[in-house]
Amino acid sequence: MPERMNSTTSSSAHSVIRPAQAVDRSASARAWFWGLQGYVMMAVACASFFPLLFRHQEHTVIILIVLCLGMCAVEKVNPWVKTPLDLPLWLFIVWVLCTVPFATDPAYSFAEWKKFVAQAGVFYWALLVLSRCRNERLPRLVLQALVLGASLLACYALIEFVQRGGTWRDRYVRAHAFGSDYNWLSTYMVVVIPVAGSLLVLGRPLWSRISHTLALGLTGAAQLFSYTRGGWLGHAAQGVMLALLVGGRRMAFGVLGMLALAGAGLMAASHSGFQTDTVDAKTVDTRLMVWTIGLGEVATHPVAGIGFGNNSFVKKFPEYSVEKQDHLPERDRIIPAMHNTFLMVTLGSGIPALLSFTWIFVALLRRLIPIPWTIGRDRATAVIAAGIGLAVIGFAVRNLFDYMFMGSLAHLFWLLAAVGITLTGSSRLDAARGEPGLVQEQAGTFAPSVES
């Protein structure tokens, strides 16, 4: 009889242990999955600086999104992460889709719309991974991966610049991005330099300060020798905003004064034979000409536009294609694109698209740099959020002079947006508590949101 009781007790104990072990293995597998997603995100961030890898990166992200949705179904959690960008972003997506039937080339505009949707998918994938991953350091690791990728790109650009005979005297030879040109290089640096600066401010170990100082030096030199005035203006806007945050209006006016002196110095140098091509206004004139044509079409098609996509302009006006203008002098040619992302959006899908697109930037900046801006108790979060906010400002200014909201640059923007929203929300509370949804602590209660 005792033997039978012992046997019964033993089998009962084993039956309890086995489910517990299965639960532990399941939890460990889920943690491993989300941890792997975090490492992949860092790899995507670093690889975004090399456009030749973009197609592979795009397909990889689509596969990862599917896998994440599958894991959320297994975990029985809602994959949706609410943000302040949801309403303007989805308004933009829906409106552009509604304008596709009225496009000059509907098939082309629909293809461009799908590309934008895929880019927005990077945003929601990154938000989901950041909220589910249990690594509290992941947001900063993603930013460090961005700085690493930018530093590698800057090294390549500077070496290639020297090998091709580049000089400080003029911009006939300009630093290029790997597999792309100086426009891409300049935009990459506009995005990364304020992020690297914020990490430098927060760096405590000596090796961290040295590495981020070196990164700032390399990326700053690459930006300088890209000789791209749109990029320089992006940094000017960042400098003025930083001065406003740190020292108020007086410091901002001081920065504006220094920028004016730098511009005057550049003009004076051009009269001495230096940087004459840099101050030449020919590219400004060509932009003004095409912007005038574009604004005229906006007045004609203010609601639905002529078709979403950078090439819709030349599809509407084939006489401005490069082939049709070969016989014209260079100064008389019309560039076959808007060279302004905001105007391209307006021309392509109407004024409602412009309003929702601009709203995305405004909503993101309000989250990252609230007014009035204060450091508060969490200094690290405030500094990093401000760095990302400055990157967004520079990126917006850069897009006033070229269409750069595309490809891996768009991926960078959405990754930074996801990191910034995660840091300024309370998604990390959820990860620490092991709960399935995002939580926000307000007045002692919790609500599933990361909205402001």
Secondary structure per residue as TSV (DSSP state, phi and psi in degrees):
chain	resnum	aa	ss	phi	psi
A	1	M	-	360.0	-48.0
A	2	P	H	-58.6	-38.7
A	3	E	H	-62.2	-39.8
A	4	R	H	-65.5	-39.9
A	5	M	H	-64.3	-42.0
A	6	N	H	-62.7	-40.1
A	7	S	H	-64.4	-41.0
A	8	T	H	-65.9	-43.0
A	9	T	H	-63.4	-41.9
A	10	S	H	-64.1	-44.9
A	11	S	H	-66.1	-35.4
A	12	S	H	-65.4	-40.6
A	13	A	H	-63.9	-42.5
A	14	H	H	-63.8	-37.9
A	15	S	H	-66.6	-27.5
A	16	V	H	-78.9	-39.7
A	17	I	H	-67.4	-40.7
A	18	R	H	-61.3	-47.5
A	19	P	H	-61.0	-37.8
A	20	A	H	-62.8	-42.0
A	21	Q	H	-64.8	-39.0
A	22	A	H	-64.3	-40.5
A	23	V	H	-63.5	-42.8
A	24	D	H	-61.4	-43.2
A	25	R	H	-64.9	-39.2
A	26	S	H	-64.0	-44.9
A	27	A	H	-63.8	-39.6
A	28	S	H	-65.3	-40.0
A	29	A	H	-65.1	-40.7
A	30	R	H	-66.3	-42.4
A	31	A	H	-63.0	-39.9
A	32	W	H	-63.2	-41.8
A	33	F	H	-60.2	-50.7
A	34	W	H	-69.4	-33.4
A	35	G	H	-63.2	-40.9
A	36	L	H	-63.0	-40.1
A	37	Q	H	-60.0	-38.0
A	38	G	H	-63.4	-43.0
A	39	Y	H	-65.1	-37.5
A	40	V	H	-64.5	-37.9
A	41	M	H	-61.4	-40.7
A	42	M	H	-63.6	-39.0
A	43	A	H	-65.9	-40.8
A	44	V	H	-62.7	-41.3
A	45	A	H	-61.2	-45.1
A	46	C	H	-68.5	-40.2
A	47	A	H	-74.6	-13.5
A	48	S	T	-65.4	-14.1
A	49	F	T	-87.2	4.9
A	50	F	-	-127.5	91.6
A	51	P	G	-56.5	-24.5
A	52	L	G	-63.9	-21.4
A	53	L	G	-91.9	1.7
A	54	F	H	-62.4	-43.6
A	55	R	H	-60.3	-43.0
A	56	H	H	-63.7	-40.5
A	57	Q	H	-64.2	-41.8
A	58	E	H	-62.6	-46.0
A	59	H	H	-66.1	-37.5
A	60	T	H	-61.8	-43.9
A	61	V	H	-64.7	-39.6
A	62	I	H	-61.0	-43.8
A	63	I	H	-62.8	-41.5
A	64	L	H	-64.7	-37.7
A	65	I	H	-61.4	-44.7
A	66	V	H	-61.5	-44.1
A	67	L	H	-63.0	-41.3
A	68	C	H	-65.0	-41.3
A	69	L	H	-63.2	-39.0
A	70	G	H	-63.5	-42.2
A	71	M	H	-65.1	-38.3
A	72	C	H	-64.0	-36.1
A	73	A	H	-65.2	-39.8
A	74	V	H	-65.2	-42.2
A	75	E	H	-77.9	-11.0
A	76	K	T	59.2	47.1
A	77	V	-	-122.3	155.0
A	78	N	-	-79.3	120.4
A	79	P	-	-76.2	-10.3
A	80	W	-	-75.9	130.5
A	81	V	-	-116.5	113.5
A	82	K	-	-72.9	139.4
A	83	T	-	-142.7	164.9
A	84	P	T	-67.4	-13.3
A	85	L	T	-87.3	-9.9
A	86	D	H	-58.3	-51.7
A	87	L	H	-63.4	-53.8
A	88	P	H	-64.2	-35.8
A	89	L	H	-66.0	-46.0
A	90	W	H	-74.0	-29.9
A	91	L	H	-61.5	-43.3
A	92	F	H	-63.8	-47.2
A	93	I	H	-60.7	-46.2
A	94	V	H	-67.9	-42.2
A	95	W	H	-64.6	-46.6
A	96	V	H	-59.2	-41.0
A	97	L	H	-61.0	-39.4
A	98	C	H	-67.3	-25.8
A	99	T	H	-86.6	-10.1
A	100	V	G	-58.1	-42.5
A	101	P	G	-61.1	-21.1
A	102	F	G	-95.5	4.5
A	103	A	S	-72.4	157.6
A	104	T	S	-61.2	-40.9
A	105	D	S	-131.2	90.1
A	106	P	H	-57.8	-36.7
A	107	A	H	-63.7	-42.9
A	108	Y	H	-64.9	-46.1
A	109	S	H	-64.0	-37.7
A	110	F	H	-65.5	-38.5
A	111	A	H	-63.9	-40.6
A	112	E	H	-67.9	-36.0
A	113	W	H	-62.9	-42.1
A	114	K	H	-62.6	-37.2
A	115	K	H	-61.9	-42.2
A	116	F	H	-64.8	-41.2
A	117	V	H	-61.2	-41.5
A	118	A	H	-62.7	-38.3
A	119	Q	H	-65.4	-42.0
A	120	A	H	-63.8	-29.1
A	121	G	H	-60.6	-32.1
A	122	V	H	-61.0	-39.3
A	123	F	H	-60.7	-50.4
A	124	Y	H	-73.0	-31.6
A	125	W	H	-64.4	-45.6
A	126	A	H	-64.4	-40.6
A	127	L	H	-59.7	-44.4
A	128	L	H	-63.6	-46.3
A	129	V	H	-64.6	-42.7
A	130	L	H	-63.9	-32.2
A	131	S	H	-80.8	-30.6
A	132	R	H	-91.6	-26.7
A	133	C	-	-70.8	138.3
A	134	R	-	-88.1	5.1
A	135	N	-	-86.8	107.6
A	136	E	T	-64.2	-23.7
A	137	R	T	-89.3	-0.9
A	138	L	H	-58.2	-44.7
A	139	P	H	-56.5	-43.4
A	140	R	H	-72.0	-32.6
A	141	L	H	-65.0	-37.1
A	142	V	H	-63.1	-42.6
A	143	L	H	-64.7	-39.0
A	144	Q	H	-66.1	-34.3
A	145	A	H	-64.5	-38.3
A	146	L	H	-61.6	-45.2
A	147	V	H	-64.8	-38.9
A	148	L	H	-62.1	-47.4
A	149	G	H	-60.9	-41.8
A	150	A	H	-65.5	-36.8
A	151	S	H	-66.7	-41.7
A	152	L	H	-62.3	-42.9
A	153	L	H	-64.1	-41.1
A	154	A	H	-63.0	-41.2
A	155	C	H	-58.6	-47.8
A	156	Y	H	-59.8	-46.4
A	157	A	H	-62.8	-41.7
A	158	L	H	-70.2	-40.3
A	159	I	H	-64.1	-44.7
A	160	E	H	-66.0	-35.8
A	161	F	H	-61.1	-44.9
A	162	V	H	-67.8	-41.8
A	163	Q	H	-63.6	-32.2
A	164	R	T	-86.6	4.2
A	165	G	T	88.3	25.1
A	166	G	-	-65.1	153.4
A	167	T	-	-147.6	163.4
A	168	W	S	-81.2	-8.3
A	169	R	S	-74.8	-34.9
A	170	D	-	-162.2	175.7
A	171	R	S	-109.2	29.5
A	172	Y	S	-65.0	-29.2
A	173	V	S	-115.9	129.1
A	174	R	-	-126.8	149.1
A	175	A	-	-68.0	137.1
A	176	H	-	-117.5	154.2
A	177	A	-	-78.2	155.9
A	178	F	T	-65.3	121.6
A	179	G	T	74.5	11.6
A	180	S	S	-150.3	-151.9
A	181	D	-	-128.4	-169.4
A	182	Y	H	-68.8	-27.5
A	183	N	H	-63.9	-44.1
A	184	W	H	-66.5	-43.7
A	185	L	H	-58.1	-47.2
A	186	S	H	-60.6	-42.1
A	187	T	H	-68.6	-39.8
A	188	Y	H	-56.3	-46.1
A	189	M	H	-68.9	-36.5
A	190	V	H	-58.4	-39.5
A	191	V	H	-74.0	-39.2
A	192	V	H	-88.1	-34.2
A	193	I	H	-57.4	-46.6
A	194	P	H	-66.2	-30.8
A	195	V	H	-66.8	-44.7
A	196	A	H	-61.6	-38.0
A	197	G	H	-63.3	-41.1
A	198	S	H	-66.1	-38.3
A	199	L	H	-67.6	-33.9
A	200	L	H	-65.2	-42.2
A	201	V	H	-61.4	-36.2
A	202	L	H	-88.0	-10.7
A	203	G	-	-66.9	127.7
A	204	R	-	-102.9	-50.5
A	205	P	S	-63.7	149.6
A	206	L	H	-61.2	-40.7
A	207	W	H	-63.0	-33.8
A	208	S	H	-67.4	-43.4
A	209	R	H	-66.4	-40.4
A	210	I	H	-65.0	-45.4
A	211	S	H	-65.3	-41.2
A	212	H	H	-73.3	-31.7
A	213	T	H	-64.8	-42.6
A	214	L	H	-63.1	-41.6
A	215	A	H	-61.9	-42.2
A	216	L	H	-63.9	-39.4
A	217	G	H	-63.7	-44.5
A	218	L	H	-67.0	-47.3
A	219	T	H	-68.1	-36.1
A	220	G	H	-64.7	-41.6
A	221	A	H	-65.9	-40.6
A	222	A	H	-62.5	-40.6
A	223	Q	H	-64.1	-42.9
A	224	L	H	-60.3	-47.3
A	225	F	H	-86.0	1.4
A	226	S	H	-74.2	-20.9
A	227	Y	T	51.5	43.2
A	228	T	-	-109.1	111.0
A	229	R	H	-66.5	-31.7
A	230	G	H	-62.1	-38.4
A	231	G	H	-66.8	-40.9
A	232	W	H	-62.8	-39.6
A	233	L	H	-66.0	-34.0
A	234	G	H	-60.1	-43.0
A	235	H	H	-69.1	-33.1
A	236	A	H	-61.9	-44.2
A	237	A	H	-63.2	-39.7
A	238	Q	H	-63.5	-40.8
A	239	G	H	-64.0	-42.3
A	240	V	H	-64.8	-42.9
A	241	M	H	-65.5	-41.5
A	242	L	H	-61.6	-41.5
A	243	A	H	-63.1	-39.1
A	244	L	H	-62.0	-42.1
A	245	L	H	-67.8	-40.8
A	246	V	H	-86.8	-45.1
A	247	G	H	-123.2	1.5
A	248	G	H	81.6	-165.2
A	249	R	H	-65.2	-36.5
A	250	R	H	-61.9	-45.6
A	251	M	H	-66.1	-37.4
A	252	A	H	-61.9	-42.7
A	253	F	H	-65.3	-35.0
A	254	G	H	-63.0	-42.3
A	255	V	H	-64.3	-41.7
A	256	L	H	-60.2	-39.9
A	257	G	H	-63.0	-42.5
A	258	M	H	-65.9	-37.4
A	259	L	H	-65.2	-39.3
A	260	A	H	-63.9	-39.9
A	261	L	H	-65.0	-39.6
A	262	A	H	-63.7	-40.9
A	263	G	H	-64.2	-41.7
A	264	A	H	-64.8	-38.6
A	265	G	H	-63.6	-38.3
A	266	L	H	-66.1	-40.2
A	267	M	H	-65.0	-41.3
A	268	A	H	-63.9	-39.4
A	269	A	H	-63.8	-34.4
A	270	S	H	-65.9	-31.4
A	271	H	H	-72.0	-16.7
A	272	S	T	-96.2	6.0
A	273	G	T	97.0	3.9
A	274	F	S	-105.8	141.3
A	275	Q	S	54.1	37.0
A	276	T	H	-67.0	-38.5
A	277	D	H	-72.0	-28.9
A	278	T	H	-65.7	-37.5
A	279	V	H	-93.2	-1.7
A	280	D	-	-62.3	135.0
A	281	A	-	-92.3	12.2
A	282	K	H	-63.4	-39.7
A	283	T	H	-71.6	-28.4
A	284	V	H	-66.9	-43.6
A	285	D	H	-62.0	-43.2
A	286	T	H	-65.6	-36.0
A	287	R	H	-66.4	-43.5
A	288	L	H	-60.8	-37.5
A	289	M	H	-65.0	-47.1
A	290	V	H	-72.7	-31.4
A	291	W	H	-65.5	-37.0
A	292	T	H	-62.4	-44.2
A	293	I	H	-63.5	-43.8
A	294	G	H	-62.6	-43.1
A	295	L	H	-65.0	-33.9
A	296	G	H	-62.9	-40.1
A	297	E	H	-70.2	-33.1
A	298	V	H	-62.9	-40.5
A	299	A	H	-63.3	-32.0
A	300	T	H	-79.0	-36.7
A	301	H	S	-126.0	69.3
A	302	P	T	-75.9	-18.1
A	303	V	T	-100.8	-53.4
A	304	A	T	-103.7	-14.1
A	305	G	-	71.2	-167.5
A	306	I	S	-109.5	-1.0
A	307	G	-	133.0	129.8
A	308	F	S	-71.7	137.0
A	309	G	S	127.0	147.3
A	310	N	T	-64.5	-29.8
A	311	N	T	-89.7	1.3
A	312	S	H	-64.7	-30.6
A	313	F	H	-61.2	-49.8
A	314	V	H	-73.1	-23.1
A	315	K	H	-70.5	-33.6
A	316	K	H	-76.7	-36.0
A	317	F	-	-124.9	77.1
A	318	P	G	-63.2	-18.1
A	319	E	G	-67.5	-14.7
A	320	Y	G	-97.1	9.2
A	321	S	S	-66.9	157.9
A	322	V	T	-59.4	-41.2
A	323	E	G	-64.2	-37.9
A	324	K	G	-76.1	-13.3
A	325	Q	G	-110.4	12.8
A	326	D	T	-59.5	-33.0
A	327	H	T	-80.5	-8.2
A	328	L	S	-89.3	150.1
A	329	P	-	-61.2	151.5
A	330	E	G	-58.3	-38.8
A	331	R	G	-70.0	-19.7
A	332	D	G	-94.1	-4.0
A	333	R	-	-79.7	145.9
A	334	I	-	-98.9	123.2
A	335	I	-	-65.6	134.2
A	336	P	S	-82.9	42.0
A	337	A	S	-167.0	163.9
A	338	M	-	-73.0	-28.2
A	339	H	S	53.0	36.8
A	340	N	-	-162.1	112.5
A	341	T	H	-61.1	-42.4
A	342	F	H	-67.6	-39.2
A	343	L	H	-71.1	-36.1
A	344	M	H	-61.2	-42.9
A	345	V	H	-63.5	-43.0
A	346	T	H	-65.0	-46.7
A	347	L	H	-63.2	-37.8
A	348	G	H	-77.1	-41.8
A	349	S	H	-132.0	12.3
A	350	G	-	90.5	172.9
A	351	I	H	-63.6	-37.6
A	352	P	H	-57.7	-35.8
A	353	A	H	-66.4	-40.4
A	354	L	H	-61.6	-43.7
A	355	L	H	-62.5	-45.0
A	356	S	H	-70.4	-35.9
A	357	F	H	-65.4	-44.0
A	358	T	H	-65.8	-35.6
A	359	W	H	-59.9	-34.5
A	360	I	H	-58.4	-47.7
A	361	F	H	-65.6	-43.4
A	362	V	H	-64.3	-44.7
A	363	A	H	-62.5	-40.1
A	364	L	H	-66.8	-43.1
A	365	L	H	-67.5	-36.2
A	366	R	H	-63.0	-32.9
A	367	R	H	-75.0	-41.1
A	368	L	H	-79.6	-39.2
A	369	I	S	-127.8	77.7
A	370	P	-	-65.9	149.0
A	371	I	S	-109.0	125.7
A	372	P	S	-75.0	146.8
A	373	W	-	-88.7	127.9
A	374	T	-	-135.5	151.3
A	375	I	-	-67.4	-44.4
A	376	G	-	70.8	-164.6
A	377	R	S	-76.8	-34.2
A	378	D	-	-96.1	85.1
A	379	R	H	-63.3	-41.5
A	380	A	H	-61.3	-45.7
A	381	T	H	-63.5	-43.5
A	382	A	H	-62.8	-41.8
A	383	V	H	-68.7	-45.3
A	384	I	H	-65.6	-42.0
A	385	A	H	-61.9	-40.0
A	386	A	H	-64.7	-40.1
A	387	G	H	-61.0	-42.9
A	388	I	H	-67.1	-38.9
A	389	G	H	-61.0	-41.7
A	390	L	H	-63.9	-37.3
A	391	A	H	-61.9	-40.5
A	392	V	H	-65.3	-41.4
A	393	I	H	-62.1	-47.2
A	394	G	H	-62.4	-39.4
A	395	F	H	-64.2	-40.9
A	396	A	H	-63.8	-44.8
A	397	V	H	-63.9	-41.6
A	398	R	H	-60.0	-35.6
A	399	N	T	-76.2	-4.8
A	400	L	T	-75.4	-15.2
A	401	F	T	-120.1	-7.9
A	402	D	S	-158.4	158.4
A	403	Y	-	-86.9	100.8
A	404	M	-	-121.3	4.8
A	405	F	-	-88.1	68.6
A	406	M	S	-155.1	163.8
A	407	G	H	54.6	-139.4
A	408	S	H	-68.5	-23.2
A	409	L	H	-66.2	-39.6
A	410	A	H	-64.3	-38.5
A	411	H	H	-60.2	-42.5
A	412	L	H	-60.4	-45.1
A	413	F	H	-58.8	-47.6
A	414	W	H	-70.3	-33.8
A	415	L	H	-63.4	-45.0
A	416	L	H	-63.7	-39.5
A	417	A	H	-61.8	-43.4
A	418	A	H	-64.7	-43.2
A	419	V	H	-64.1	-44.6
A	420	G	H	-63.0	-43.6
A	421	I	H	-67.2	-38.0
A	422	T	H	-64.9	-43.8
A	423	L	H	-67.4	-39.7
A	424	T	H	-83.6	-10.8
A	425	G	T	-92.7	-160.5
A	426	S	T	-123.2	32.1
A	427	S	H	-63.2	-26.5
A	428	R	H	-68.5	-26.9
A	429	L	H	-60.6	-42.7
A	430	D	H	-61.6	-44.4
A	431	A	H	-63.0	-38.9
A	432	A	H	-69.9	-31.7
A	433	R	H	-88.5	-9.8
A	434	G	T	74.3	24.9
A	435	E	-	-94.0	156.0
A	436	P	S	-75.0	-30.6
A	437	G	S	-110.3	168.8
A	438	L	-	-74.3	147.0
A	439	V	-	-128.3	153.1
A	440	Q	E	-133.4	124.3
A	441	E	E	-91.7	117.4
A	442	Q	E	-141.4	121.0
A	443	A	T	53.4	37.1
A	444	G	T	82.8	4.9
A	445	T	E	-119.1	162.4
A	446	F	E	-121.2	135.9
A	447	A	E	-133.7	141.0
A	448	P	S	-76.2	90.0
A	449	S	-	-168.2	156.6
A	450	V	-	-122.9	22.9
A	451	E	-	-78.9	155.2
A	452	S	-	-82.3	360.0
